[in-house]
Amino acid sequence: MTRILVTNDDGVFSEGIKLLAARLRPLAEVTVVAPDREQSAMGHALTLHRPLRLREIGDGVYSVDGTPTDCVSLGLLWLLKDTPPELVVSGINFGLNLGDDVTYSGTVSATFEGTLMGIPSVAFSQEVAKSFSFERSADFAAGLVEVLLRNELPEDLLLNVNFPASEPHGVRLTKLGRRRYQQSVVQKLDPQGREYYWIAGKPVWDESEGSDQDAVAEGYVSITPLHLDLTDYRGIESYRWLQEQLTSVG
């Protein structure tokens, strides 16, 4: 029996995850383990300093009072520990996860955790604009998963998939774009006169041919292969001077 673990960061009751799970059930036995509330921009956070509550709310559907990474951990290390899935699928996220934003994204970080545990993983995110459709994207996601399951997948497979709001023109394999924020901090006062702060920022994209941002902007589904080895291999040689100058330290 083929098995798929489904999660997200918008919460277990979000439209995106419900449609995704429904489309995948004809392909495999689907277990949904997702946060009990929105956990956007949680990144790869793991809850270590309090207990977690795992609650079954439907047939094969579980909520967790924690992060997307917590959900994948509980799914793989507890619920499916004796019958590991062939695939971890995250989404469909309400909003894009492009470029550098993958480091903040709970949706994508859930797939980081799956890959770290040796399970091929795919994240799906949807551009939100006029005429966008989770239905259309869920159909495409199911088609992609069906293709993946027909093939022998490497354990470190990690795909970040983003859907345009419009009917897609096709599919592009892409690299991560570069998004810079014109960052600011806004200070205000609450009714008791105490200071509080909002972190704000206006995103500015660097032009980069072949990027995920370009593909979605031009109406294509973007599929970006990712990997978790963050080593700057060029730096091992280019920073050799640092090693040499540190030989006398200590």
N, C-alpha and C positions, 0 to 999 in steps of 0.2 A: 504493500500500500504506500503510495506516494503521499508525503506530508508536507505542508507548508505552514510556517508560523507567520502570522500577520500582526503588525503593530503600527503605531503612528505617534504623532505628538499633538494632534488636535483633540484627542480624547476618544474614548471607545464609542461614543454616541454620534460621532461626526458622520456626515453623509459620505465623505470620501472613503472611509474605511469600510462602511457598510456595503457600498457598491463594489469595492474591490474584493472583499471577502465573498460576496455573492457570485461574482464572475469567476472566481478561482475554485469554488466548490465542485463544479463539474470536472475539474482537472485533478483534484487531490483532496485528501482529508485536511481541512483547514481548521487551525486553532488560532483564535484571536486573543491576544493579550495586549491590552492597551491602557494608557493612563485613564483614571476616572475623571480627569478634567484636562483642560488645555495645558500643554507643557512646551509651547513653542520657545525656541531659542534657548533651550536647556543644554544644548550641546551634548557632550558625552558624560554628563553628570551621573554618578552612581551613588545611591543612598546608603550610607554606612553607619550613621549615628542614631538611627531610630528603626523600629521594626516596620515592615511593610505589610499591608493588608491586601490579600488576593481574594477576590470574590467572583464566583461564577454567576453571571447575570443572564445567561442563555446557553443553549446547547453548543458547547465548544467555544464560548465567548466569556472572557474574564476581564475584570477591571482591576487595576493596581493603583494604589494611592502613592505613586512615585513617578519616576522619569521614564522616557522611552527605553533607555539603557537598562533600567530596573526590569522593565517588562520583558525584554529579550533574555535577560539573565534568568528570571523566574520561569520563562517559557522553556528555555533550553536545559537549565540545570535542575528543574523541578518537574514541571508538568510533562515534558517530553524527554526526560532524562533517559528513559529506557527505549524510546522510539524516536530518535532525533529526526528532524525534518530534512528534506532535501534542499529546502530553500527558505530563507527569511525574506519577507517582503514588507516594506514600510510605506505607508501612505493611504490613500492619495492625499498629499498635503494641500491645504487651502493656501495657495501662494507658491511662488517659485522658490527653488533653492539652487541658485546659480553661483558660480565663481567662488570667491573667498567665503561666501555665506555658508558653505557646507560645514565650516568649522563651528558655526553657531547652531546649526540646524539639529533639532531633536530627531526629525525624520531621518536625516542622513546618518546621524550618530547611532541610531538604532541598528543600521546596517553595518556600521563600523564594528559594533559589538558582535553581531552575527558572524562577520568575517574573522574576527579575532578568535572566535570559538570554532572555526573551521567549517562554517556553513556558508555556501555561496549566498549573496545577499543583493537585493535590488531596492532602491528608493524611488518612489514616484511622487512628483509634485506638479501642481496645476496652476498655470497663470490665471489670475482672476481679473476678468474684464468683461465687457459686454459680449454676450453670446457664448461664454465659456460653458463647458459641459463635463461634469464628472462622468456621466454615462458614456460619452464618447471615449474619454480617457481610460475608463475602467475596461472597456472592450479592447482597447489597444494593449493595456497592461496584461490582460488575460492572454492575448495572442503572443505577446513577448514571453510570458512565463511558459506557455505551452511549447514554444520553440526551445527555450532553455532546458526544459525538462526532457526533451528528446535527445539532448546531447550530454556527453560526459563533461561535467563542469569542474574547473579547478576550485579547490577549497577557498582560495583567496579572491574569487570572483566578486567584484564590488562595482555595481553600476548605479549611476545617478541619472535618472530619467526625468526630463521636464517637458510638459505639454504646453503648447501655445493655446491661447484662448480660442482662436479660430480653428476651423477645420484644417488639420495639418496638410502641408504640401508633400510631406515625405519624412524621412528619417535621416539625421546626420550624426555620425560619430564625432565627438567634439572634445576639446580641451576646456579646462576651467578658465573662465574669464577673470578679469581683475576689477574688482569694485572697490573704490575708495570712498570713504565717507568724509564729508565736510562736517566734522563732529562739533557738537556744542553741548553745554550743560545749562539747563534752564532752572533757575532757583525761584521758588514761590513760597508763600506762607499758608499754612493751614488755618482753620477757624480759631485755633488756640494760639496763633501767632508763632508757631514753630516752623522752622525752615524745612523744606523738602526739595528734592531735586528730580528732574527728568533728564535722562540722557537722550539726546536727539541727534539726528544727522541726516544730511541729504546725500543720497548715493550718486556717485559719478563713475560711469563705466569707462575704462580705458579701451580704445579701439584695438581689437585683436582678431584678425582673421582666423576663422575656424573655431571660435570660442562657443561655449554653450549659450551665452547671452546673444550673440549674433544669430545663432540658429533659431532660437525662439522668437527673436525680434522679426525674423524673416518668415515666420510661420511654419517652422519645422519642429518635429519632435527631436529633442537633444538627448543623446545617450553618451554619457561621459564615463569611461572606465577610470576608476580610482584605485589607489593602493595606499596602504598604511605605513609604508617605510618612508619616514620623513627625512631620512639621511640626505644631506647635501654631499653627494659623492665627489663633486668637483672641489668642494671645500676641504676634503681630506688632504688634497695636494696643495691647494692655494693657501691654506692656513698652516702649512708646514712650518712657516716662520714662527708661528705662535708656540708650537711645541719646542722648537729649538731655543727660543728665548726664555722658556719656562724651565729649562733644565737646571738652571741655577736657583730657582725659587724653592724655598723650603729646605 
